Amino acid sequence: MPTASDSATQSTSGEFDSKSFLKQLTERPGVYRMYDAAGTVLYVGKARNLKKRVSSYFRKTGLAPKTAALVDKIESIEVTVTGSETEALLLEQNLIKSLRPPYNILLRDDKSYPYIYLSSHSDYPSLTFRRGRTKKGGGTWFGPFPSSGAVKESLNVLQKIFRIRSCSESYFRNRTRPCLQYQINRCTAPCVGYISPEDYLQDIRHATMFLEGKNPAILEDLMTNMEQASASLEFEKAAAYRDQITHLRHVQEQQAIEGEGGDADVVAIAQDAGVVCIVVIIVRGGRVLGTKDYFPRYSLEQSEGELLGAFLGQYYFGGNTRREIPRDILVPAQVDEQETLARALSDAAGRETRIRSNVRGERRRWLELAMTNASQTLLSHLASKETVYRRLLALRDLLELAETPSRMECFDISHSHGENTVASCVVFDENGPLKSDYRLYNIEGVTAGDDYAAMRQGLTRRYRRVGDGA
């Protein structure tokens, strides 16, 4: 990141004089921040050449309408010079994350991806759901998965086939008899010694191979084990292996996509009617784990390559938890400042990461699948958006409002027999649910069961914070 000697701040007061500002602006790489008269950051950008990039906003002709509207609001510009283009990219993403400027592309979903975690318990490891990968506690991580639902579905399959425990360590240590999971045939009850460490670790090995996409090798192992158990007249064990083989073959039949190995994030974009949809397909070990779609907020006319570049920078560097960076990132077109972005991703991953658009074979099919998903998801989103807008018009007419509402905040009170009272706030805008603005308030100091007092406290706390700018 920039050091004191690399950093410079340049600004103006009163009416912005672009000619004087540009005349003394450096040609080194760095980051620029545009402010309005109230001192609010309008836009944050990076540049290989600050003077050349910032000058492009002040051309007399050729500006897109939204860019021209941004320029009209500029009261001052600050720049920070960096030592390299990579430093500029990382600083830009940190500033976008902290300042959330209205003219930058902003992702509404900043959650870290969920993973399946194999604990480091020596004899009887567990497989559990975890959000966000950490280095604490040892163990092995599988993923990322596109959603918590994908993790739960995978854990459900693993428990059904391999009967691996999913309980916490404290629960495991304090059991004196098998729990319900054993009764419904989803666990082998290692907590009470119903399975030997050797047999359990064999199940763990097969579950690990399953998560790595090595299903044919698992089937071969299980077939061998079944034949050996049958030859040794251990018919109950042979039947257990047979059931595992049946379940595994059923899962294989359900997997629609199975191809060449490797890890990749496949990113595609579709845009229409002022809305951008970006779809990310996550591929690990040659297996498509699922998709995640984004509708980033943006305010400037930008090319597909510029939108993809801005999205990838924020996607990998702008969240609260840095996402896992695969070896390949597949995109449908050349990305803006692709080489700089690829270098930054490689530095962060500690190995080479490639951004590729010219691909063949299975990777081409993944990319075409992502493009199809992006187009279809955008069509569904626009149809849903139109439905929401019609409902807002109907609400305006019903309530005889002067304007169509653009945001709604809805409150509810819940409690358990008057205790543990909570006020919940859900938010909707023109696009539907705005989950990043959902809030919960623990209610204190009111009479048990007094929903009116609880509602008053929830509303007061909510709108006091809004008034304070929170």
JOQUI-V841699 format. One record per helix or strand of 3 or more residues. SS is the DSSP state (alpha for helix, beta for strand). FROM is the first residue (numbers start at 1). TO is the last residue. If there is no record, write none. Layout:
BEGIN
<<SS/FROM/TO> <SS/FROM/TO>>
END
This chain:
BEGIN
<<alpha/4/6> <alpha/18/23> <beta/30/35> <beta/41/47> <alpha/50/58> <alpha/65/73> <beta/76/81> <alpha/85/99> <beta/114/118> <beta/127/131> <beta/140/145> <alpha/148/162> <alpha/169/173> <alpha/180/183> <alpha/190/192> <alpha/197/211> <alpha/215/231> <alpha/235/254> <beta/264/272> <beta/275/284> <beta/287/294> <alpha/304/317> <beta/328/331> <alpha/338/349> <beta/354/356> <alpha/361/399> <beta/407/416> <beta/419/429> <alpha/435/437> <beta/439/442> <alpha/451/467>>
END
